[in-house]
Amino acid sequence: MSDPIYDNLKRLVQEDPEHECEGIGREKICVRIAAIAQLPTRFGQFHIVAFENNRDGKEHVAVVRGNVVGAQDVPVRLHSECLTGDVLGSLRCDCRDQLEAALEMIGRMDYGLLLYLRQEGRGIGLINKIRAYALQDAGLDTVQANLALGFRDDERDYAVAVHMLLSLRVRSVRLITNNPKKIEQLTEYGILVTDRIPHVMKPNPYNRFYLQTKAEKSGHLIDLSDIRHLEEQGDPPIVKRSSARRWPPAR
């Protein structure tokens, strides 16, 4: 069966099969497309594009809906890996809710993509993330825990995401995010962000303080009045649907 979207993605590899460049960002990250396949999911029909990079060998993927190659104003979600949330269903964060809500949103669109980035624990790695959890159990918030371990609040660098977008020849993006640092980094590295789509998840009893910390200390664009304590601890997380809003927000 003919698959023009797959053919279009494959053409990128055929044009530059052994891609090498000077790299992007402080680590001079260079990525190249390593594999492409169809990806039917419970959220819709996608293609998956696997990338390898020259810095640490970590493998990243783009989950692609529709024809994004050369497109403008592409809805894009940058999602950093979270084993405890994405896979194990931890309620300490909103990562799984954000991942599923983004895939569901993009799955209803004509085109869009989600970049799944191997940056566990805001870039500090899985073991240090569990160490940070232990410090949070003792009373620290997420920012204090990272600082206590000798890290910055957020160690992530989105240069790899920028190179992935450039590899797909995405010309401009509508970023699905609450995090202004993502917008700042993409803009700094040369990606035009034409719009911001809010991506706020309603809290559960275990991550309410985590979301408050995101807003108060990490600058996430979350309205604290919307963060309400759920009465029953057994209630599942509830996804609050996102709607498009222009970036930057009105003053």
N, C-alpha and C positions, 0 to 999 in steps of 0.2 A: 504494500500500500504506500502510495506517495506521501511523503511528510515534508512539506516545503520548509517548515520551521527548523526541523532537524537538518535539512540540507543547507539552510542558511547558516546555522551554527557551525556545521562541519566545514563550511567554506572558510571560516575564520582560521581553522587549524591548517587547512590545506594551503592557505596563503602564507603562513608563517609557522611551519611545523616545529622548528627548533628555536622558538622565540627567545631572544636574550636582549636586555636593554640595560641602561644605567641604573634603573630602579627608581623608586619613589620613596620619599620620606627620610627620616633620620637613619633608618636601617637599610636604605637603598633596596627596598623589596621589589623583586621582579617575579611575576607569576606567568605561567603559561597554561593554556587549556590542555588537559591530559586525556579527557574522555567525555563523551556525550551520549545520553540515552533518553528514551521516553520514560516518564515517571507518572503513571496513573496513581492518584491518591484519593483518600476520603474527602479531600478538600477540592478536588478537580483534576483536570488533565494538565500535566506540566512536562517540561523537559528538565533534566538535571545535567549541569556542566561542572565537571570536576577540575580543580586547579591545583597545581603544585607550585611551591615557591622556593626561591634560592637561599632563603635566610635560615630556616630551621626545619625544613622538610615537612612542615604541617600541611595537610590537605584541606582545602576549603571547597565549598560548592556553591553554585548559583542555581536556585530553583526558579525556572523560567516559565512564564505564562505568555503565550502569544509571541509575536515577532518583535523583539526588543532591539534587534541589531540595527544601529543607525537611528533609533527612535529618539524623540524628544519628550520631555515631561513624563518620564517613565516612573510609575509608582514603585518605590524601592524600600524594602525593609532590611536594615543591617541587624542581624541577630547573632549575638555572641553565644557560643556553646555553653550549655549549662546541664551537665550530666544529672545533677540531683533534681533539677526541675523538669527539663525536657524529657528525660528518660524515666526517672524514678517517681515523678509526680510530687516532688517536695512542695509544701505549702509555705516555705519560708520566703519565697520570692514569687514574682509574677511572670517568670520566664516562659513557662509552658503555656500559660494563658496568652501571652503576647505572641508566641510562635504560632499557636493554632489560630488565633484571631487574624494574624497577618496572612497566613496561608488561605484561610477562608475568604478574607477580603480580596486578596489578589486572584483567587480562584474564580471570583465572580466578574472580574475585569476582562477587558479585551486583551490587555497586555500588562505585564508587571513582573517584578522579580524579587526574590528574597535571597540575600547572601548569608550563608551560614558560615560563620567565622570561628575558627578554633582558638578562642580567646577565653578559656575557662576562668571563672572567678574574676572578671574584669581585668584579665590579663595576668593574674598572679599564679594560675595553675590550680589543679584540683586539690593537691595535698595542702597547699597554703590556704585554699578556700575552706577546707574542713577545719584547719587551725583557726581561721577567722570565725567560723561558726562557733567553735568552743569559747572564744573570747566573747562572742555575742551572747552565748548562754550565761556567761558570767556578768553580763550587764552592759557591755559596750554596744554602740551602734555599728553599722557596716563601715562607715568612714573611720571611726576610732579604731576598729579592729584591724583594718588594712594598715593604718599608720603605726599601730603598735607592733605589727610584724615587719616594719621597715619599708613598706611600700607607699606609693601615693594613693590617693583616694581611688583613682582609676588609671591603670597601667596600659589600657588599650590604645593601639595606634591603628587608625583606619586607612593607612597607606595601602595595605593589601586590598581593602575593599575598593579603593580608588582604581588600582591597577586592574582589578577584575571588571569594573565598569568600563574602563578604557578598552580592555580586551574584547568586550562585547560591543564596543563602539556606541555606547549609550551617550547621547549628546547632552542631556539634562535630566534632572530627577525631581520627582515629588516625594520627599523623604517622609516615610512613615515612622515618626519618632516623637518622643517627649524630651529628648536629650539635645540641648543646643550645642553641646560639644561635638556631636556627630556632624551637625551642620557646619560648624566652624572648621573642623578638620577637612571635610570634603571640599569646602570652598577654598581653604588654604592650598589644597593639593590640585585645584583646578577644575573641580566638578561644579557645574552650575546647578544650584538648588533653587528651583522656581516656586516651590510650594512646600508647606509642611502639613502632613495629615496626622492629627493627634492620635495617640495609641494608649489611652488610659484604661487600665483594668480595675474593676471594683475589687476592694481588698477582701481577704479572709482574716480570721482572728490572728493568724500566725505571721502575716506579712504587713499588717497595717503600719507598724512602726518602721519597717523597712521602706515602705512607700513614702512615709512622712520624711524620713531621712533623705531619700532621693530628692524630694522637693526642697527641703530646708537647707541641706548641706551640699548637694551635688548639682543644684540648679535645674533640676528637671521641671518641665512645664506641666506641672500637675496642680490642679486646684484643690487645696487642702480641704475645702468645704465639701468636696465630693468624696473624701475618704471617710466613710462611716463604718463603725464597728458592726460586724455581723453578729447577731445575737446568739446563734447556735453554732458551736464549734464544728459540728458535723456537717454544716452546709457546704456544698462544693463551691469552688471559686466561680464567680459569675462574670462573664465577659461583657463589658460595656462597649457597645458598638461605637466605632469611631466615625467621624464625619470630616470631610475636607475643610481645611481652614488655611488661609493665606499665610505665608511666612514673608517677612517677620510679622508677629502679631501686632495689632493696632495699639498705638500708644494711648 
